[in-house]
Amino acid sequence: MDPKKYGVSRTVLTLNTERETIAKVESGQKMVDVARQYGLNRSKVCTILAKKDIKKTQAAEGVTKITSAKQRSAIHDKMERLLLVWINEREMKRDVTSMPIIQEKAREIFEKLKEQTPGSSSEELEFKATTGWFTKFKRRS
């Protein structure tokens, strides 16, 4: 019989939920009431409020996924969708698509999308088509 594992359960909230939480506390509701409404601890609400500036900039940048690791921008997601379409077109033509070719095309698509997207946040975005990215891209696709 395996021993039971006890640990902290993590609640992952969407960016919209966090923005709503911030707005409710700023409008005058008590943190405890807001925490109960969303089924959170008061400390989680305090953490959200402490990072409210970061959350507002993430919303402006178009961050789509919230994880404890790295956050991906909307440009990255769009680039991968377009890259997948390009790969499918090449496979239909029976062209060879090796990893270096896919990485180069990913860089091209990313740079084009970055140029098309106005705003200072898109200028700061960086993309390196590494082998690690390629492995994760294959897993996501």
N, C-alpha and C positions, 0 to 999 in steps of 0.2 A: 504494500500500500504506500503510495507516494505521499509525502508530507504536503499539507496544504500550503499554498503560497499566498501570503498576505502582502499587499502593497497598496500604494496610493493609486487610486483610479483617477485618470486624467480626463477632464471634460474639454473637448475641442469645440470651440464656438466658431461660427462663421463671422466674417468681418462685419456683416450687417447686424448680427446679434450684438456684437461688441459695441458697435456704434449706437445702437438703440439703448444699450445699458448705460453708456456714457451720457447720452442725452437725458435719460430719465433721472440719473443722479444729479446732473447739472440743473435740471428743472426743479429740483427740490425734494425729490423722493428720498427716503432713507435708504442707505446702502443695504441694510438688512432686508427691507421689503423688496428691493430689486433682486437681491440674491435669491430670496424665496420664490419670486415670480419665475426665475429662470432655472431654479433647482441647483443653485450654486452655493458655495461657501462665501461668507463675507470677504474672506481674504482674496478670493478669486476676483471679486468685484474691485477690491482695492488695487490689485495688480493691473487690472484693465484700466482703471483710472490713472494709475501711475504711468502707464504707457500710452495714454490717449493721443499724444502728439505723434507717436510712431504710427498708431492705427490710422490717424487722419491722413498722413502722407502715403501710407500703403493704399488707402482707398483712392487717393488721387493718382497714384501710379498704375492702378488697375491690377493689383495683385489678386490672383484668383484662388490660390490655394494657401491655406494657413497650416503650417506644420511647425514643429519645434526645430526642424532642420533648416533647410534653405527654402526661401520663398521664390516662386517663379512668377515672372511678370506675364502679362497678357501677350506681349510680343513673343516670348518664348513658346507659349502654347500655340499661337497662330503659326509661328515658324514651323513647329513640328507637324501641324496639320497639313500645311502646304508641302512640306518635305515628303510626307507620306503619300500625298497625291502624286508628286513627281516620281517617287519610287514605283508606285503602281503603274504609272504610264510607261516607265522604262521597262518594267517586267512584261507588260502587254506587248511591247515592241521586241521583246526578247533581247534587250540590251544588257550588257554586263554591268552590275552595280556593286562595286566593291566598297569596303569600308572607307578608304580614302576619298573615293568619288562622292560618297554620301556626305562625308564630313565637309568637303569643300562646298558642295551645294548648300548644306546647312548654313555655313558661314555667309555665302552669297545671299541667301534668302533673309537671314537675320539682318545683314547690313541694309538691304533694300527696305525692309520693314522699319528699321530704325530711322532711316532717312524720311520715310513717309509719315512717321508718327511725330507730330509736333510736341514741343515741351521739353523742359530741361531734364526731366526724369529719364526720358528715353535716351538722351545723350550720354548719361552716366552708365547705362546698361552695358554689360560686357558679356560676350559669349565666346567660349573656346570649345571647339568641337573635339573634345578629348575622347580617348578610348572608353573612359568611364562614362561619359555622357552617352556615347554610342551604345554601350551595353544597356544602360538604363532606358534609352530611347527604344531599343528593340523590345525590352520587357513591357514598356508602356503601350507599344503599338500592337 
